[in-house]
Structures are given as C-alpha cells and as structure tokens.
Amino acid sequence: MFKGMLISLADGAQRNEIREFSEDELPHGSALVRVLYSGLNYKDALAVTGKGKVIRMFPMVPGIDLAGEIISSENPAYRPGDLVLITGSGLGELHWGGYAQMARVPAEWLVPIPQGMSAESAMIIGTAGFTAMLSVMAIEMAGAVPDGREVLVTGATGGVGSIATALLAHAGYSVCAVTGRMELADYLRELGAKTVMRREDALNAPQKPLASERWGAVIDSVGGETLASAVRACSIGAPVAACGLTGGANLALTVMPFILRGVALLGIDSLNCPYERRLQAWKRLAADLTPEALAAVGKTHPFSDIERLSAELMQGHIRGHAALDMSQF
Ligand SMILES: NC(=O)c1ccc[n+]([C@@H]2O[C@H](COP(=O)([O-])OP(=O)(O)OC[C@H]3O[C@@H](n4cnc5c(N)ncnc54)[C@H](OP(=O)(O)O)[C@@H]3O)[C@@H](O)[C@H]2O)c1
C-alpha cells in the first residue's frame, strides 16, 4: 500500500482526497516507479485548486512531473534502482501522475536523471525548469547570441522565469527581468539579472504597431499584453519564446513586428517535446544550472502542504520553483 492524492468529480464539484492505494489500482504501463519527489507547477496548482481545466479524465492522481527510482521495468533500458524523471506526456492530465508514492507509466516517457543530479534537484527544476531550458534552446537555434542586445524574461520570479534568468545569465546574456514583485529584485539579481523592471514599465502603447527596438530576444511565460508589448519592442531578427499565459491567453498584435523587423515568435510545448530534445535539455540543465542558482530558486516542502502551496502559487506568492517530498504525507 502507498499514499497519494486522488481528485474526483461528484455532481460537478471537485473532491480532493488523500488516501491509500494498492499497486493493482495503478494504470497500465511498462515501468513501476517509486516516486521520491514531485514538482509544484502552475498547472498543478490549477488542478489542485480546481481553478483550471487541467485534468481531462476523472478520477485522477494529479502531478504533471515526478522523479524517483525504478522498481521494475519491462523495458531492459531501465533496472531497479535507476533514477528517472518524467515531465509532461499527459501525466496528471490523462494518466495518473506524480502526486502519489508510486506510479506505473509507459517506459518511453522516462528520462534518466543525469549523472550528478539528485531526484530532489530534478524536481526543483521540474517542468518549469525544463520549459525554461527549451526556451533558451529555441532562441539560440533562432540566432540569439550572448553578446547581442538585452534578453527580456517575463514572469521572472516564477518557476519558468527564475530558471530562464539563471540559465541565460550563466550563458553570458544580459538579462532584463520583469516582475510584479519588485521586493524580489535582489533575488533576481542574485540569479544573474542585469536589470530588474517593474511589470507596468514593460508595457507599451497597444495602439502602436511597433515600439522602440530594445530586446535581442524574449522568454515570456506571461502572455497577453506583456507578450504583445515585448514583441512590439523587439529589435531586428529577435526570437521570442512564448511558453505561458499567467497574464492572459489573448495576443493583440499587428503583423508589423514580423514583416518589418523579422521577429520570430516561437511556441514552446514541453508536453510533446521530442525525446532526443528532452535528453539534450536535461543534459544542459545538469551542466548549466549552478548549485548556487538551484539553491536560490528551489525549496522542498512536505507533500502534506500541497493544498496551501497550490493556493499560494495561484495568488502569486511562491518564488522560484518548489519540489514536494513524497515521503511526507
Ligand atoms: N509551454 C509549456 O510547455 C509550459 C510548461 C511549463 C509552464 N508553462 C506555463 O508557463 C507559465 C508560468 O509557469 P510557472 O510554473 O513559472 O508559474 P509560476 O511559478 O506561478 O510563475 C508565474 C509568474 O508569472 C507572473 N504572473 C502571475 N500572474 C501574472 C499576471 N496576472 N500578470 C503578469 N504576470 C503574472 C509572476 O511573476 P512576477 O511576480 O515575477 O511578475 C509569477 O511568478 C504558466 O502559464 C504555465 O502554464 C508552460
């Protein structure tokens, strides 16, 4: 028997329950994993608080990522005791996820935790850090270079934003971090931001198709008017990685930044990321995220705090990215 969280729907109302499970209740899959840590992501908070339609099949064990050790695997690539992680792939949405002490999953979803990285660090990075790395890789593939103009990071004190700031600074980019929490400016400077800008100051006139050229590249986890303003203020050829919507899902723009400045809008989808790119991203995360950056970004909490932490994340009160210790229910 093991413990986990189950979310069900009864008469249209969401019910969250911590309960004991037996192994045979787990869904089918070729690998059985003891979950050591899970992550607290924006999507997880939406699912736990019921504020967003993340879960697409009930009842569901939530948790869009996990890190743990193999108990058994039909795939010979994995042996008992191997440390593995999963992000996305439908975990916690269509397939029982990381908020239980055991998970049974298709072995193709597993990524070996890179040498030298602990399961706890893997979940302090989690889906948020993985997405930040995919965003960095995307702007680099589209031509961003460290000695170019400033790179804008929005939602900078959040999970994606904090890790994007640390990764870009480590790679030598000059980062301008935009935040609604100026009281965390020192934290962003500690991660390597050269400039910290108030959220309101990053907005420009929506009626104008273009604003003065400023950004050499953008990593945006906010969407809405923040993303539109960032695109309008991009310099010639700047790539923009769009990965989130905490500030809104709409995008009110003209085509001018694209046709007059060659701005490249790049969508980031961590869920369906091809396997080879997953491996590449985790290898780079292991190499490029310094222990100091990881210690600043992340904190590990007992899983028993999940309801409180989810509510705090929805109110924008969590800094960086939190891991959840699955031994503490
Ligand atoms: N595309 C993908 O595959 C993928 C993967 C992971 C996450 N995401 C998305 O990326 C976004 C960020 O995820 P996360 O895990 O980093 O979340 P998070 O830790 O909650 O951080 C989000 C940050 O956004 C800013 N923010 C919140 N509400 C805002 C508002 N109303 N207007 C402007 N800024 C606001 C805040 O930063 P400041 O206080 O510093 O301003 C907050 O810390 C979410 O939308 C998530 O769904 C997408």
The ligand as an SDF file (V2000), in Angstrom:
LIG
                    3D

 48 52  0  0  0  0  0  0  0  0999 V2000
    4.5100   25.6770  -22.6430 N   0  0  0  0  0  0  0  0  0  0  0  0
    4.7830   24.7660  -21.7430 C   0  0  0  0  0  0  0  0  0  0  0  0
    5.0790   23.6110  -22.0430 O   0  0  0  0  0  0  0  0  0  0  0  0
    4.7580   25.1780  -20.2970 C   0  0  0  0  0  0  0  0  0  0  0  0
    5.4800   24.4620  -19.3270 C   0  0  0  0  0  0  0  0  0  0  0  0
    5.5110   24.9640  -18.0210 C   0  0  0  0  0  0  0  0  0  0  0  0
    4.7840   26.1050  -17.6960 C   0  0  0  0  0  0  0  0  0  0  0  0
    4.0540   26.7140  -18.6600 N   0  0  0  0  0  0  0  0  0  0  0  0
    3.2820   27.9210  -18.3760 C   0  0  0  0  0  0  0  0  0  0  0  0
    4.1770   28.9630  -18.0370 O   0  0  0  0  0  0  0  0  0  0  0  0
    3.5390   29.8400  -17.1230 C   0  0  0  0  0  0  0  0  0  0  0  0
    4.4420   30.0190  -15.9120 C   0  0  0  0  0  0  0  0  0  0  0  0
    4.5790   28.7900  -15.2290 O   0  0  0  0  0  0  0  0  0  0  0  0
    5.3800   28.7600  -13.8530 P   0  0  0  0  0  0  0  0  0  0  0  0
    5.4380   27.3470  -13.4330 O   0  0  0  0  0  0  0  0  0  0  0  0
    6.6220   29.5570  -13.9730 O   0  0  0  0  0  0  0  0  0  0  0  0
    4.3410   29.5600  -12.9160 O   0  0  0  0  0  0  0  0  0  0  0  0
    4.6390   30.4050  -11.6090 P   0  0  0  0  0  0  0  0  0  0  0  0
    5.7770   29.8350  -10.8620 O   0  0  0  0  0  0  0  0  0  0  0  0
    3.3440   30.5950  -10.9400 O   0  0  0  0  0  0  0  0  0  0  0  0
    5.1470   31.8210  -12.1830 O   0  0  0  0  0  0  0  0  0  0  0  0
    4.3380   32.6320  -12.9390 C   0  0  0  0  0  0  0  0  0  0  0  0
    4.7990   34.0860  -12.7960 C   0  0  0  0  0  0  0  0  0  0  0  0
    4.0250   34.8790  -13.6920 O   0  0  0  0  0  0  0  0  0  0  0  0
    3.8860   36.1870  -13.1650 C   0  0  0  0  0  0  0  0  0  0  0  0
    2.4440   36.4970  -13.1180 N   0  0  0  0  0  0  0  0  0  0  0  0
    1.4780   35.8730  -12.4010 C   0  0  0  0  0  0  0  0  0  0  0  0
    0.2890   36.4240  -12.6180 N   0  0  0  0  0  0  0  0  0  0  0  0
    0.5040   37.4370  -13.5090 C   0  0  0  0  0  0  0  0  0  0  0  0
   -0.3440   38.3940  -14.1300 C   0  0  0  0  0  0  0  0  0  0  0  0
   -1.6630   38.4290  -13.8840 N   0  0  0  0  0  0  0  0  0  0  0  0
    0.1990   39.2640  -14.9920 N   0  0  0  0  0  0  0  0  0  0  0  0
    1.5270   39.2550  -15.2540 C   0  0  0  0  0  0  0  0  0  0  0  0
    2.3890   38.3660  -14.6790 N   0  0  0  0  0  0  0  0  0  0  0  0
    1.8690   37.4750  -13.8290 C   0  0  0  0  0  0  0  0  0  0  0  0
    4.5020   36.1630  -11.7760 C   0  0  0  0  0  0  0  0  0  0  0  0
    5.8350   36.6260  -11.8970 O   0  0  0  0  0  0  0  0  0  0  0  0
    6.3020   38.0550  -11.3030 P   0  0  0  0  0  0  0  0  0  0  0  0
    5.6650   38.1700   -9.9370 O   0  0  0  0  0  0  0  0  0  0  0  0
    7.7860   37.9550  -11.2410 O   0  0  0  0  0  0  0  0  0  0  0  0
    5.7830   39.0790  -12.2390 O   0  0  0  0  0  0  0  0  0  0  0  0
    4.5380   34.6760  -11.4310 C   0  0  0  0  0  0  0  0  0  0  0  0
    5.5680   34.3820  -10.5160 O   0  0  0  0  0  0  0  0  0  0  0  0
    2.1810   29.2280  -16.8200 C   0  0  0  0  0  0  0  0  0  0  0  0
    1.2080   29.8260  -17.6570 O   0  0  0  0  0  0  0  0  0  0  0  0
    2.3550   27.7690  -17.1830 C   0  0  0  0  0  0  0  0  0  0  0  0
    1.1460   27.1420  -17.5370 O   0  0  0  0  0  0  0  0  0  0  0  0
    4.0240   26.2740  -19.9400 C   0  0  0  0  0  0  0  0  0  0  0  0
  1  2  1  0
  2  3  2  0
  2  4  1  0
  4  5  1  0
  4 48  2  0
  5  6  2  0
  6  7  1  0
  7  8  2  0
  8  9  1  0
  8 48  1  0
  9 10  1  0
  9 46  1  0
 10 11  1  0
 11 12  1  0
 11 44  1  0
 12 13  1  0
 13 14  1  0
 14 15  2  0
 14 16  1  0
 14 17  1  0
 17 18  1  0
 18 19  2  0
 18 20  1  0
 18 21  1  0
 21 22  1  0
 22 23  1  0
 23 24  1  0
 23 42  1  0
 24 25  1  0
 25 26  1  0
 25 36  1  0
 26 27  1  0
 26 35  1  0
 27 28  2  0
 28 29  1  0
 29 30  1  0
 29 35  2  0
 30 31  1  0
 30 32  2  0
 32 33  1  0
 33 34  2  0
 34 35  1  0
 36 37  1  0
 36 42  1  0
 37 38  1  0
 38 39  2  0
 38 40  1  0
 38 41  1  0
 42 43  1  0
 44 45  1  0
 44 46  1  0
 46 47  1  0
M  CHG  2   8   1  16  -1
M  END
$$$$
